[in-house]
Amino acid sequence: MGNMKIKAKLKGDIVNVKVMAKHDMLTYDQAKKKGLDANFITHVSAKVGDKVVYDVSTSQFLSKNPMFKFKFKGASKGDKIAITWVDLKGNTVTEEKKIK
Amino acid sequence: MDRRKFLNLSIVAAVAVPVGLSAIDFRATKPDTWTAHTVADSIKALYGDIKPDASGVTVKAPKVASNGGAIPVTVKSDIAAKSVALFQDANPESTVAVFTVAEGGIVDYMLKIKMKKSGKITAIVEGLDGKFYIGSQSLEVALGGCEG
């Protein structure tokens, strides 16, 4: 826990979602300088129930602790949105949040 | 093959299939696009030889970004889209992100990116009609965000 901050709010029939993932997002260049392995989030997806509402493959050029905002239709108040990210090392983190 | 083995195999196969069928991992399906060094090459690796229409896609970013480490970029479009790809020309590799648009999805994505120096952000929208649309925005970066 504590790997992600999620805010999901229903406005009319559109759900506005804000996600902040806690991740260093070390690019290959940065990692070389610091003597560490590069590691960054490579995939983020969001689901309501079993329906995918957001899906993105990402590169090393997202900011540190990257933030995502997106909108979608077809969910109601109280539904749970589950956000999952996967990084280069294969770590997977999923967190759920109720839509307000 | 005996029955027990067959059952085991089918369980493994079921686990290996991703749950969301509409989700595409572009890193696995299009590996070349992530290592291409120019925007044109990245687009080619991702979508092939396309001639995108310069309309219908809005890329919003600050004209001057004081911190290149976290530049908010918004891509918006009213086109019924299949996928959206985001590129920039300031970093060693060009591709930033590729979105798969869910059915009935709204193309209004914001994310924060890093840029080493001033450059241009390009977004390509792949429409459900099979056409491609392009939008771009140039910006100045005061302080590079990739630390060399």
gemmi code that builds the backbone of each chain (N, CA, C; Angstrom):
import gemmi

chains = {
    "A": [
        ("MET", (0.834, -1.205, 0.000), (0.000, 0.000, 0.000), (0.874, 1.263, 0.000)),
        ("GLY", (0.182, 2.331, -0.259), (0.925, 3.577, -0.308), (1.728, 3.740, -1.584)),
        ("ASN", (1.449, 2.890, -2.540), (2.192, 2.985, -3.790), (1.491, 3.859, -4.813)),
        ("MET", (0.291, 4.241, -4.466), (-0.509, 4.950, -5.448), (-1.496, 5.843, -4.731)),
        ("LYS", (-1.792, 6.958, -5.394), (-2.890, 7.770, -4.885), (-3.923, 7.817, -5.990)),
        ("ILE", (-5.143, 7.493, -5.643), (-6.188, 7.457, -6.661), (-7.337, 8.357, -6.230)),
        ("LYS", (-7.820, 9.131, -7.179), (-9.042, 9.896, -6.938), (-9.968, 9.630, -8.104)),
        ("ALA", (-11.172, 9.206, -7.817), (-12.134, 8.957, -8.888), (-13.445, 9.620, -8.516)),
        ("LYS", (-13.901, 10.505, -9.396), (-15.108, 11.262, -9.075), (-16.074, 11.244, -10.245)),
        ("LEU", (-17.323, 11.008, -9.950), (-18.348, 10.987, -10.987), (-18.929, 12.382, -11.156)),
        ("LYS", (-18.933, 12.838, -12.427), (-19.490, 14.151, -12.720), (-20.426, 13.964, -13.898)),
        ("GLY", (-21.705, 14.103, -13.682), (-22.644, 13.773, -14.741), (-22.564, 12.285, -14.997)),
        ("ASP", (-22.255, 11.906, -16.255), (-22.086, 10.477, -16.510), (-20.630, 10.129, -16.803)),
        ("ILE", (-19.756, 11.090, -16.499), (-18.337, 10.863, -16.774), (-17.561, 10.736, -15.464)),
        ("VAL", (-16.726, 9.737, -15.417), (-15.876, 9.567, -14.242), (-14.513, 10.196, -14.524)),
        ("ASN", (-14.111, 11.105, -13.644), (-12.789, 11.715, -13.754), (-11.846, 11.005, -12.800)),
        ("VAL", (-10.750, 10.541, -13.316), (-9.819, 9.793, -12.477), (-8.447, 10.463, -12.491)),
        ("LYS", (-7.863, 10.540, -11.319), (-6.509, 11.062, -11.167), (-5.700, 10.000, -10.446)),
        ("VAL", (-4.583, 9.663, -11.002), (-3.740, 8.649, -10.361), (-2.330, 9.196, -10.223)),
        ("MET", (-1.767, 9.040, -9.042), (-0.359, 9.335, -8.896), (0.325, 8.076, -8.408)),
        ("ALA", (1.243, 7.572, -9.200), (1.958, 6.362, -8.815), (3.292, 6.762, -8.200)),
        ("LYS", (3.663, 6.095, -7.139), (4.967, 6.397, -6.548), (6.000, 5.500, -7.195)),
        ("HIS", (6.849, 6.120, -7.997), (7.870, 5.338, -8.668), (9.005, 6.265, -9.066)),
        ("ASP", (10.228, 5.789, -8.935), (11.390, 6.617, -9.271), (11.530, 6.892, -10.759)),
        ("MET", (11.026, 5.986, -11.572), (11.122, 6.141, -13.019), (12.550, 6.453, -13.454)),
        ("LEU", (13.473, 5.611, -13.121), (14.870, 5.817, -13.497), (15.059, 5.476, -14.974)),
        ("THR", (15.504, 6.476, -15.746), (15.789, 6.197, -17.147), (17.136, 5.480, -17.229)),
        ("TYR", (17.451, 5.000, -18.407), (18.725, 4.296, -18.563), (19.896, 5.226, -18.254)),
        ("ASP", (19.780, 6.501, -18.703), (20.847, 7.463, -18.456), (21.018, 7.754, -16.973)),
        ("GLN", (19.912, 8.022, -16.317), (19.954, 8.332, -14.890), (20.507, 7.163, -14.103)),
        ("ALA", (20.080, 5.979, -14.472), (20.479, 4.790, -13.745), (21.988, 4.569, -13.862)),
        ("LYS", (22.511, 4.852, -15.048), (23.941, 4.651, -15.278), (24.742, 5.569, -14.358)),
        ("LYS", (24.289, 6.804, -14.254), (24.972, 7.779, -13.415), (24.973, 7.360, -11.959)),
        ("LYS", (23.888, 6.830, -11.529), (23.745, 6.474, -10.121), (24.218, 5.057, -9.837)),
        ("GLY", (24.587, 4.345, -10.875), (25.042, 2.978, -10.662), (23.931, 2.026, -10.288)),
        ("LEU", (22.723, 2.365, -10.701), (21.578, 1.505, -10.401), (21.036, 0.905, -11.696)),
        ("ASP", (20.102, 0.014, -11.549), (19.435, -0.526, -12.726), (18.301, 0.396, -13.130)),
        ("ALA", (18.128, 0.558, -14.408), (16.985, 1.339, -14.875), (15.708, 0.615, -14.497)),
        ("ASN", (14.745, 1.363, -14.100), (13.456, 0.768, -13.791), (12.385, 1.834, -13.930)),
        ("PHE", (11.366, 1.506, -14.666), (10.279, 2.456, -14.850), (8.994, 1.705, -15.126)),
        ("ILE", (7.905, 2.401, -14.956), (6.601, 1.785, -15.182), (6.418, 1.571, -16.678)),
        ("THR", (6.035, 0.370, -17.046), (5.899, 0.078, -18.469), (4.446, -0.078, -18.902)),
        ("HIS", (3.568, -0.260, -17.938), (2.178, -0.465, -18.318), (1.250, -0.055, -17.172)),
        ("VAL", (0.232, 0.696, -17.504), (-0.771, 1.063, -16.511), (-2.137, 0.733, -17.077)),
        ("SER", (-2.974, 0.121, -16.257), (-4.323, -0.099, -16.738), (-5.312, 0.109, -15.606)),
        ("ALA", (-6.528, 0.432, -15.974), (-7.583, 0.636, -14.986), (-8.788, -0.176, -15.396)),
        ("LYS", (-9.427, -0.741, -14.392), (-10.583, -1.581, -14.667), (-11.707, -1.253, -13.706)),
        ("VAL", (-12.920, -1.324, -14.229), (-14.097, -1.297, -13.373), (-14.773, -2.641, -13.587)),
        ("GLY", (-14.838, -3.433, -12.545), (-15.306, -4.809, -12.707), (-14.300, -5.535, -13.589)),
        ("ASP", (-14.792, -6.108, -14.701), (-13.826, -6.743, -15.601), (-13.671, -5.965, -16.904)),
        ("LYS", (-14.145, -4.736, -16.883), (-14.056, -3.906, -18.081), (-12.846, -2.977, -17.986)),
        ("VAL", (-12.015, -3.024, -19.012), (-10.853, -2.148, -19.037), (-11.308, -0.753, -19.472)),
        ("VAL", (-10.993, 0.263, -18.676), (-11.403, 1.609, -19.036), (-10.219, 2.486, -19.433)),
        ("TYR", (-9.019, 2.019, -19.130), (-7.822, 2.804, -19.424), (-6.660, 1.858, -19.558)),
        ("ASP", (-5.857, 2.075, -20.561), (-4.773, 1.138, -20.790), (-3.660, 1.864, -21.523)),
        ("VAL", (-2.475, 1.864, -20.958), (-1.382, 2.569, -21.607), (-0.061, 1.836, -21.407)),
        ("SER", (0.697, 1.746, -22.491), (2.067, 1.251, -22.419), (2.953, 2.479, -22.326)),
        ("THR", (3.870, 2.508, -21.391), (4.626, 3.737, -21.158), (6.131, 3.504, -21.278)),
        ("SER", (6.856, 4.606, -21.428), (8.297, 4.520, -21.552), (8.953, 5.180, -20.355)),
        ("GLN", (10.274, 5.263, -20.409), (11.048, 5.845, -19.317), (10.867, 7.345, -19.170)),
        ("PHE", (10.186, 7.977, -20.126), (10.122, 9.430, -20.090), (8.908, 9.990, -19.377)),
        ("LEU", (8.256, 9.191, -18.596), (7.262, 9.771, -17.700), (8.029, 10.378, -16.547)),
        ("SER", (7.414, 11.356, -15.885), (8.100, 12.008, -14.784), (8.247, 11.051, -13.603)),
        ("LYS", (9.085, 11.454, -12.671), (9.182, 10.714, -11.420), (7.832, 10.818, -10.705)),
        ("ASN", (7.430, 9.781, -10.045), (6.090, 9.723, -9.458), (5.040, 10.201, -10.464)),
        ("PRO", (4.916, 9.488, -11.543), (4.088, 9.975, -12.652), (2.614, 10.121, -12.287)),
        ("MET", (2.008, 11.079, -12.949), (0.605, 11.345, -12.698), (-0.169, 11.101, -13.988)),
        ("PHE", (-1.340, 10.531, -13.828), (-2.205, 10.263, -14.978), (-3.586, 10.805, -14.675)),
        ("LYS", (-4.181, 11.389, -15.684), (-5.581, 11.791, -15.539), (-6.325, 11.237, -16.730)),
        ("PHE", (-7.489, 10.721, -16.501), (-8.291, 10.272, -17.632), (-9.762, 10.284, -17.258)),
        ("LYS", (-10.599, 10.131, -18.285), (-12.047, 10.169, -18.091), (-12.658, 8.961, -18.767)),
        ("PHE", (-13.724, 8.492, -18.246), (-14.456, 7.437, -18.952), (-15.920, 7.455, -18.555)),
        ("LYS", (-16.706, 6.771, -19.377), (-18.153, 6.697, -19.132), (-18.521, 5.285, -18.733)),
        ("GLY", (-19.673, 5.131, -18.163), (-20.198, 3.793, -17.948), (-19.928, 3.209, -16.585)),
        ("ALA", (-19.733, 4.046, -15.588), (-19.616, 3.524, -14.228), (-20.496, 4.376, -13.329)),
        ("SER", (-20.860, 3.851, -12.185), (-21.673, 4.646, -11.292), (-21.013, 4.785, -9.928)),
        ("LYS", (-21.597, 5.649, -9.137), (-21.091, 5.915, -7.803), (-20.975, 4.622, -7.007)),
        ("GLY", (-19.887, 4.458, -6.300), (-19.748, 3.271, -5.466), (-19.055, 2.124, -6.161)),
        ("ASP", (-19.001, 2.178, -7.508), (-18.235, 1.156, -8.231), (-16.773, 1.267, -7.830)),
        ("LYS", (-16.112, 0.137, -7.925), (-14.692, 0.165, -7.581), (-13.852, 0.216, -8.837)),
        ("ILE", (-12.871, 1.122, -8.826), (-11.933, 1.161, -9.934), (-10.614, 0.574, -9.439)),
        ("ALA", (-10.055, -0.317, -10.222), (-8.805, -0.959, -9.844), (-7.715, -0.534, -10.812)),
        ("ILE", (-6.666, 0.060, -10.294), (-5.557, 0.517, -11.127), (-4.365, -0.419, -10.904)),
        ("THR", (-3.755, -0.817, -11.989), (-2.599, -1.711, -11.899), (-1.444, -1.119, -12.691)),
        ("TRP", (-0.272, -1.107, -12.099), (0.898, -0.795, -12.917), (1.940, -1.893, -12.797)),
        ("VAL", (2.710, -2.012, -13.879), (3.772, -3.009, -13.943), (5.046, -2.267, -14.301)),
        ("ASP", (6.152, -2.576, -13.649), (7.389, -1.911, -14.045), (8.343, -2.872, -14.744)),
        ("LEU", (9.483, -2.326, -15.146), (10.429, -3.081, -15.959), (10.920, -4.335, -15.242)),
        ("LYS", (11.004, -4.251, -13.933), (11.476, -5.400, -13.171), (10.382, -6.418, -12.899)),
        ("GLY", (9.197, -6.107, -13.346), (8.110, -7.065, -13.189), (7.293, -6.884, -11.927)),
        ("ASN", (7.590, -5.829, -11.166), (6.752, -5.561, -9.999), (5.368, -5.139, -10.461)),
        ("THR", (4.370, -5.689, -9.810), (2.997, -5.333, -10.157), (2.304, -4.813, -8.914)),
        ("VAL", (1.674, -3.664, -9.049), (0.934, -3.116, -7.917), (-0.487, -2.808, -8.365)),
        ("THR", (-1.442, -3.262, -7.594), (-2.842, -2.969, -7.887), (-3.472, -2.318, -6.672)),
        ("GLU", (-4.195, -1.251, -6.912), (-4.954, -0.661, -5.811), (-6.358, -0.336, -6.276)),
        ("GLU", (-7.272, -0.438, -5.317), (-8.677, -0.191, -5.636), (-9.173, 1.063, -4.942)),
        ("LYS", (-10.142, 1.687, -5.586), (-10.740, 2.863, -4.964), (-12.196, 2.930, -5.398)),
        ("LYS", (-13.023, 3.379, -4.479), (-14.435, 3.542, -4.827), (-14.631, 4.844, -5.582)),
        ("ILE", (-15.498, 4.812, -6.561), (-15.801, 6.034, -7.300), (-16.759, 6.876, -6.474)),
        ("LYS", (-16.362, 8.139, -6.297), (-17.191, 9.018, -5.467), (-18.178, 9.784, -6.324)),
    ],
    "B": [
        ("MET", (-0.875, -38.043, -24.478), (-0.831, -37.250, -23.238), (-1.926, -37.749, -22.278)),
        ("ASP", (-1.546, -37.969, -21.032), (-2.602, -38.427, -20.141), (-3.453, -37.250, -19.664)),
        ("ARG", (-4.539, -37.606, -19.075), (-5.544, -36.601, -18.807), (-5.065, -35.554, -17.786)),
        ("ARG", (-4.374, -36.049, -16.776), (-3.928, -35.156, -15.711), (-3.006, -34.070, -16.262)),
        ("LYS", (-2.092, -34.492, -17.080), (-1.156, -33.545, -17.664), (-1.887, -32.506, -18.508)),
        ("PHE", (-2.830, -33.011, -19.264), (-3.584, -32.115, -20.133), (-4.313, -31.049, -19.311)),
        ("LEU", (-4.890, -31.455, -18.215), (-5.598, -30.514, -17.353), (-4.648, -29.454, -16.822)),
        ("ASN", (-3.498, -29.892, -16.371), (-2.511, -28.958, -15.852), (-2.132, -27.924, -16.897)),
        ("LEU", (-1.924, -28.404, -18.087), (-1.534, -27.516, -19.174), (-2.597, -26.473, -19.452)),
        ("SER", (-3.829, -26.902, -19.427), (-4.893, -25.963, -19.755), (-5.014, -24.887, -18.677)),
        ("ILE", (-4.684, -25.236, -17.453), (-4.722, -24.232, -16.386), (-3.635, -23.188, -16.625)),
        ("VAL", (-2.443, -23.655, -16.967), (-1.339, -22.737, -17.250), (-1.713, -21.796, -18.388)),
        ("ALA", (-2.312, -22.341, -19.423), (-2.682, -21.530, -20.572), (-3.708, -20.475, -20.187)),
        ("ALA", (-4.625, -20.837, -19.331), (-5.671, -19.901, -18.930), (-5.072, -18.745, -18.145)),
        ("VAL", (-4.066, -19.021, -17.340), (-3.444, -17.969, -16.532), (-2.650, -17.011, -17.419)),
        ("ALA", (-2.027, -17.559, -18.454), (-1.147, -16.748, -19.283), (-1.910, -15.725, -20.123)),
        ("VAL", (-3.172, -15.963, -20.395), (-3.952, -15.024, -21.195), (-4.360, -13.838, -20.321)),
        ("PRO", (-4.013, -12.613, -20.741), (-4.387, -11.463, -19.918), (-5.899, -11.347, -19.772)),
        ("VAL", (-6.313, -10.825, -18.639), (-7.739, -10.804, -18.338), (-8.502, -9.854, -19.258)),
        ("GLY", (-7.968, -8.625, -19.394), (-8.656, -7.666, -20.246), (-8.285, -7.911, -21.689)),
        ("LEU", (-9.229, -8.324, -22.483), (-8.908, -8.696, -23.855), (-8.618, -7.495, -24.736)),
        ("SER", (-9.162, -6.350, -24.351), (-8.931, -5.182, -25.184), (-7.562, -4.565, -24.893)),
        ("ALA", (-6.908, -5.018, -23.838), (-5.630, -4.426, -23.478), (-4.522, -4.983, -24.363)),
        ("ILE", (-3.715, -4.077, -24.899), (-2.583, -4.506, -25.704), (-1.320, -3.966, -25.052)),
        ("ASP", (-0.365, -4.829, -24.839), (0.917, -4.370, -24.345), (1.788, -4.020, -25.536)),
        ("PHE", (1.866, -2.721, -25.820), (2.610, -2.290, -27.001), (4.104, -2.519, -26.859)),
        ("ARG", (4.572, -2.677, -25.634), (5.997, -2.955, -25.454), (6.324, -4.344, -25.972)),
        ("ALA", (5.363, -5.253, -25.842), (5.598, -6.612, -26.301), (5.309, -6.747, -27.790)),
        ("THR", (4.246, -6.064, -28.264), (3.857, -6.256, -29.658), (4.666, -5.386, -30.614)),
        ("LYS", (5.090, -4.226, -30.148), (5.850, -3.317, -31.019), (7.148, -2.901, -30.334)),
        ("PRO", (8.069, -3.794, -30.158), (9.281, -3.450, -29.395), (10.140, -2.375, -30.057)),
        ("ASP", (10.107, -2.290, -31.391), (10.994, -1.356, -32.078), (10.656, 0.103, -31.813)),
        ("THR", (9.391, 0.366, -31.583), (8.992, 1.758, -31.427), (9.601, 2.386, -30.169)),
        ("TRP", (9.928, 1.570, -29.179), (10.442, 2.105, -27.906), (11.926, 2.409, -27.977)),
        ("THR", (12.610, 1.923, -28.995), (14.040, 2.174, -29.082), (14.386, 3.095, -30.244)),
        ("ALA", (13.391, 3.478, -31.033), (13.634, 4.367, -32.165), (14.035, 5.746, -31.653)),
        ("HIS", (14.944, 6.397, -32.404), (15.501, 7.648, -31.906), (14.838, 8.896, -32.467)),
        ("THR", (14.048, 8.764, -33.503), (13.357, 9.941, -34.009), (11.854, 9.662, -34.011)),
        ("VAL", (11.120, 10.757, -33.992), (9.662, 10.625, -33.958), (9.168, 9.873, -35.190)),
        ("ALA", (9.745, 10.217, -36.353), (9.302, 9.578, -37.598), (9.531, 8.071, -37.549)),
        ("ASP", (10.703, 7.680, -37.030), (10.994, 6.248, -36.943), (10.065, 5.539, -35.966)),
        ("SER", (9.775, 6.211, -34.857), (8.879, 5.616, -33.866), (7.498, 5.383, -34.439)),
        ("ILE", (7.028, 6.394, -35.155), (5.689, 6.281, -35.746), (5.669, 5.151, -36.762)),
        ("LYS", (6.744, 5.065, -37.540), (6.844, 4.018, -38.540), (6.838, 2.633, -37.887)),
        ("ALA", (7.579, 2.515, -36.802), (7.673, 1.229, -36.128), (6.339, 0.832, -35.503)),
        ("LEU", (5.581, 1.831, -35.104), (4.323, 1.554, -34.426), (3.170, 1.329, -35.390)),
        ("TYR", (3.036, 2.225, -36.358), (1.855, 2.174, -37.226), (2.174, 1.852, -38.682)),
        ("GLY", (3.457, 1.814, -39.023), (3.809, 1.612, -40.421), (3.879, 2.937, -41.158)),
        ("ASP", (3.875, 2.885, -42.475), (3.987, 4.099, -43.273), (2.634, 4.782, -43.357)),
        ("ILE", (2.420, 5.789, -42.555), (1.107, 6.431, -42.552), (1.234, 7.899, -42.918)),
        ("LYS", (0.116, 8.434, -43.398), (0.086, 9.862, -43.688), (-1.035, 10.478, -42.864)),
        ("PRO", (-0.706, 10.877, -41.651), (-1.755, 11.369, -40.766), (-2.294, 12.739, -41.179)),
        ("ASP", (-3.563, 12.942, -40.917), (-4.240, 14.223, -41.119), (-3.894, 15.146, -39.975)),
        ("ALA", (-3.516, 16.370, -40.300), (-3.168, 17.296, -39.228), (-4.410, 17.993, -38.712)),
        ("SER", (-5.330, 17.241, -38.158), (-6.528, 17.869, -37.613), (-7.156, 16.987, -36.543)),
        ("GLY", (-7.928, 17.608, -35.694), (-8.729, 16.855, -34.746), (-8.031, 16.420, -33.477)),
        ("VAL", (-6.741, 16.686, -33.387), (-6.010, 16.269, -32.197), (-5.405, 17.500, -31.519)),
        ("THR", (-5.652, 17.644, -30.241), (-5.101, 18.765, -29.504), (-4.078, 18.272, -28.499)),
        ("VAL", (-2.912, 18.852, -28.530), (-1.905, 18.556, -27.516), (-1.717, 19.821, -26.699)),
        ("LYS", (-1.892, 19.680, -25.409), (-1.767, 20.852, -24.547), (-0.577, 20.668, -23.627)),
        ("ALA", (0.295, 21.656, -23.645), (1.440, 21.619, -22.748), (1.834, 23.065, -22.474)),
        ("PRO", (2.480, 23.335, -21.366), (2.900, 24.714, -21.104), (3.900, 25.166, -22.149)),
        ("LYS", (3.823, 26.455, -22.560), (4.752, 26.967, -23.581), (6.177, 26.928, -23.048)),
        ("VAL", (6.320, 27.299, -21.774), (7.626, 27.246, -21.142), (7.505, 26.382, -19.893)),
        ("ALA", (8.262, 25.317, -19.858), (8.224, 24.456, -18.686), (9.442, 24.764, -17.831)),
        ("SER", (9.202, 25.195, -16.598), (10.331, 25.558, -15.744), (11.045, 24.303, -15.262)),
        ("ASN", (10.318, 23.226, -15.136), (10.924, 21.988, -14.679), (10.688, 20.890, -15.713)),
        ("GLY", (11.754, 20.530, -16.399), (11.627, 19.511, -17.435), (11.370, 18.131, -16.871)),
        ("GLY", (11.441, 17.999, -15.565), (11.247, 16.690, -14.942), (9.801, 16.288, -14.815)),
        ("ALA", (8.908, 17.252, -14.892), (7.484, 16.929, -14.775), (6.677, 17.934, -15.574)),
        ("ILE", (6.469, 17.623, -16.822), (5.700, 18.506, -17.700), (4.323, 17.898, -17.920)),
        ("PRO", (3.289, 18.600, -17.498), (1.960, 18.051, -17.741), (1.582, 18.188, -19.211)),
        ("VAL", (1.208, 17.099, -19.811), (0.813, 17.096, -21.221), (-0.583, 16.508, -21.319)),
        ("THR", (-1.447, 17.177, -22.048), (-2.803, 16.668, -22.241), (-3.045, 16.404, -23.716)),
        ("VAL", (-3.594, 15.252, -24.013), (-3.985, 14.929, -25.384), (-5.492, 14.817, -25.409)),
        ("LYS", (-6.094, 15.557, -26.330), (-7.551, 15.547, -26.430), (-7.963, 15.342, -27.872)),
        ("SER", (-9.036, 14.622, -28.044), (-9.553, 14.448, -29.388), (-10.993, 13.961, -29.322)),
        ("ASP", (-11.790, 14.405, -30.300), (-13.185, 13.945, -30.362), (-13.335, 12.774, -31.321)),
        ("ILE", (-12.245, 12.371, -31.932), (-12.284, 11.272, -32.895), (-12.522, 9.959, -32.158)),
        ("ALA", (-13.387, 9.129, -32.695), (-13.565, 7.794, -32.131), (-12.296, 7.010, -32.410)),
        ("ALA", (-11.524, 6.771, -31.352), (-10.169, 6.287, -31.562), (-9.969, 4.856, -31.102)),
        ("LYS", (-8.980, 4.238, -31.712), (-8.580, 2.896, -31.347), (-7.350, 2.977, -30.440)),
        ("SER", (-6.420, 3.822, -30.823), (-5.253, 4.002, -29.985), (-4.707, 5.421, -30.139)),
        ("VAL", (-3.943, 5.835, -29.143), (-3.331, 7.152, -29.151), (-1.867, 6.975, -28.762)),
        ("ALA", (-0.979, 7.622, -29.508), (0.436, 7.505, -29.177), (1.039, 8.878, -28.974)),
        ("LEU", (1.947, 8.965, -28.047), (2.556, 10.240, -27.692), (4.070, 10.163, -27.881)),
        ("PHE", (4.618, 11.164, -28.589), (6.056, 11.178, -28.848), (6.629, 12.548, -28.508)),
        ("GLN", (7.940, 12.627, -28.334), (8.626, 13.908, -28.209), (9.997, 13.743, -28.853)),
        ("ASP", (10.639, 14.892, -29.159), (11.911, 14.774, -29.881), (13.096, 15.295, -29.073)),
        ("ALA", (12.966, 15.406, -27.772), (14.059, 15.952, -26.967), (14.894, 14.873, -26.282)),
        ("ASN", (14.327, 13.737, -26.067), (15.029, 12.680, -25.337), (15.688, 11.698, -26.307)),
        ("PRO", (16.587, 10.867, -25.779), (17.274, 9.920, -26.674), (16.326, 9.014, -27.453)),
        ("GLU", (15.280, 8.553, -26.835), (14.279, 7.798, -27.581), (12.985, 8.611, -27.605)),
        ("SER", (12.155, 8.333, -28.600), (11.055, 9.261, -28.856), (9.722, 8.907, -28.213)),
        ("THR", (9.441, 7.636, -28.124), (8.096, 7.254, -27.698), (7.916, 7.462, -26.202)),
        ("VAL", (6.806, 8.088, -25.836), (6.516, 8.312, -24.419), (5.461, 7.325, -23.929)),
        ("ALA", (4.371, 7.230, -24.662), (3.290, 6.364, -24.204), (2.388, 5.999, -25.370)),
        ("VAL", (1.803, 4.822, -25.283), (0.806, 4.423, -26.271), (-0.433, 3.962, -25.509)),
        ("PHE", (-1.539, 4.628, -25.750), (-2.788, 4.300, -25.083), (-3.641, 3.396, -25.960)),
        ("THR", (-4.293, 2.455, -25.342), (-5.334, 1.716, -26.035), (-6.647, 2.334, -25.575)),
        ("VAL", (-7.430, 2.800, -26.504), (-8.674, 3.437, -26.106), (-9.746, 2.370, -25.920)),
        ("ALA", (-10.331, 2.337, -24.738), (-11.372, 1.366, -24.453), (-12.619, 1.709, -25.258)),
        ("GLU", (-13.484, 0.739, -25.396), (-14.715, 0.939, -26.150), (-15.508, 2.095, -25.536)),
        ("GLY", (-15.851, 3.051, -26.364), (-16.573, 4.209, -25.867), (-15.724, 5.107, -24.991)),
        ("GLY", (-14.431, 4.932, -25.069), (-13.518, 5.709, -24.237), (-13.434, 7.157, -24.680)),
        ("ILE", (-13.026, 8.008, -23.770), (-12.902, 9.417, -24.066), (-11.425, 9.737, -24.196)),
        ("VAL", (-11.044, 10.312, -25.323), (-9.640, 10.668, -25.487), (-9.409, 12.018, -24.819)),
        ("ASP", (-9.026, 11.975, -23.595), (-8.684, 13.155, -22.819), (-7.712, 12.683, -21.749)),
        ("TYR", (-6.480, 12.554, -22.165), (-5.489, 11.973, -21.276), (-4.472, 13.025, -20.836)),
        ("MET", (-4.181, 13.047, -19.569), (-3.120, 13.903, -19.083), (-2.078, 13.018, -18.426)),
        ("LEU", (-0.845, 13.300, -18.708), (0.197, 12.629, -17.947), (1.409, 13.535, -17.873)),
        ("LYS", (2.253, 13.235, -16.892), (3.434, 14.080, -16.720), (4.640, 13.384, -17.298)),
        ("ILE", (5.377, 14.131, -18.100), (6.529, 13.523, -18.758), (7.815, 14.281, -18.437)),
        ("LYS", (8.919, 13.673, -18.804), (10.243, 14.279, -18.637), (10.758, 14.679, -20.002)),
        ("MET", (11.412, 15.842, -20.081), (12.087, 16.207, -21.315), (13.444, 16.790, -21.001)),
        ("LYS", (14.415, 16.374, -21.771), (15.793, 16.761, -21.532), (16.021, 18.209, -21.934)),
        ("LYS", (15.420, 18.605, -23.030), (15.574, 19.966, -23.510), (14.305, 20.394, -24.234)),
        ("SER", (14.324, 21.620, -24.785), (13.154, 22.091, -25.510), (12.880, 21.193, -26.704)),
        ("GLY", (11.629, 21.047, -27.010), (11.321, 20.178, -28.139), (9.856, 20.247, -28.499)),
        ("LYS", (9.446, 19.244, -29.228), (8.090, 19.220, -29.736), (7.437, 17.916, -29.299)),
        ("ILE", (6.210, 18.035, -28.841), (5.453, 16.855, -28.454), (4.458, 16.558, -29.568)),
        ("THR", (4.429, 15.319, -29.988), (3.555, 14.928, -31.090), (2.613, 13.831, -30.615)),
        ("ALA", (1.357, 13.947, -30.982), (0.403, 12.893, -30.653), (-0.230, 12.383, -31.936)),
        ("ILE", (-0.366, 11.081, -32.022), (-1.030, 10.461, -33.172), (-2.266, 9.742, -32.650)),
        ("VAL", (-3.369, 9.959, -33.299), (-4.589, 9.241, -32.944), (-4.935, 8.294, -34.083)),
        ("GLU", (-5.095, 7.036, -33.729), (-5.528, 6.048, -34.716), (-7.034, 5.923, -34.596)),
        ("GLY", (-7.740, 6.360, -35.599), (-9.196, 6.343, -35.544), (-9.763, 4.960, -35.815)),
        ("LEU", (-10.987, 4.759, -35.356), (-11.663, 3.497, -35.651), (-11.937, 3.370, -37.144)),
        ("ASP", (-11.899, 4.523, -37.849), (-12.133, 4.509, -39.298), (-10.877, 4.112, -40.074)),
        ("GLY", (-9.785, 3.808, -39.345), (-8.565, 3.375, -40.009), (-7.666, 4.518, -40.430)),
        ("LYS", (-8.120, 5.754, -40.184), (-7.290, 6.901, -40.552), (-6.449, 7.331, -39.360)),
        ("PHE", (-5.430, 8.111, -39.644), (-4.572, 8.610, -38.582), (-4.620, 10.128, -38.524)),
        ("TYR", (-4.577, 10.630, -37.317), (-4.635, 12.068, -37.118), (-3.464, 12.486, -36.247)),
        ("ILE", (-2.959, 13.689, -36.495), (-1.771, 14.118, -35.777), (-1.970, 15.514, -35.189)),
        ("GLY", (-1.380, 15.725, -34.041), (-1.391, 17.036, -33.411), (-0.074, 17.220, -32.707)),
        ("SER", (0.374, 18.480, -32.593), (1.647, 18.661, -31.905), (1.711, 20.003, -31.195)),
        ("GLN", (2.708, 20.133, -30.359), (2.884, 21.345, -29.568), (4.379, 21.460, -29.232)),
        ("SER", (4.938, 22.646, -29.529), (6.344, 22.848, -29.180), (6.432, 23.539, -27.837)),
        ("LEU", (7.462, 23.255, -27.111), (7.624, 23.958, -25.852), (9.085, 24.146, -25.502)),
        ("GLU", (9.308, 25.131, -24.624), (10.655, 25.425, -24.160), (10.823, 24.773, -22.803)),
        ("VAL", (11.941, 24.168, -22.613), (12.232, 23.601, -21.306), (13.374, 24.389, -20.683)),
        ("ALA", (13.111, 25.006, -19.548), (14.117, 25.842, -18.910), (15.175, 24.999, -18.210)),
        ("LEU", (14.726, 23.936, -17.575), (15.664, 23.098, -16.840), (15.399, 21.646, -17.232)),
        ("GLY", (16.385, 21.042, -17.857), (16.197, 19.681, -18.357), (15.880, 18.700, -17.251)),
        ("GLY", (15.048, 17.743, -17.589), (14.558, 16.844, -16.553), (15.179, 15.462, -16.568)),
        ("CYS", (16.086, 15.223, -17.494), (16.617, 13.862, -17.537), (17.981, 13.778, -16.898)),
        ("GLU", (18.466, 14.875, -16.342), (19.757, 14.914, -15.651), (20.865, 14.348, -16.539)),
        ("GLY", (20.881, 14.818, -17.769), (21.925, 14.332, -18.704), (21.486, 13.026, -19.195)),
    ],
}
model = gemmi.Model(1)
for chain_id, residues in chains.items():
    chain = gemmi.Chain(chain_id)
    for i, (resn, *xyz) in enumerate(residues, 1):
        res = gemmi.Residue()
        res.name, res.seqid = resn, gemmi.SeqId(i, " ")
        for name, pos in zip(("N", "CA", "C"), xyz):
            atom = gemmi.Atom()
            atom.name, atom.element = name, gemmi.Element(name[0])
            atom.pos, atom.b_iso = gemmi.Position(*pos), 0.0
            res.add_atom(atom)
        chain.add_residue(res)
    model.add_chain(chain)
structure = gemmi.Structure()
structure.add_model(model)
structure.setup_entities()
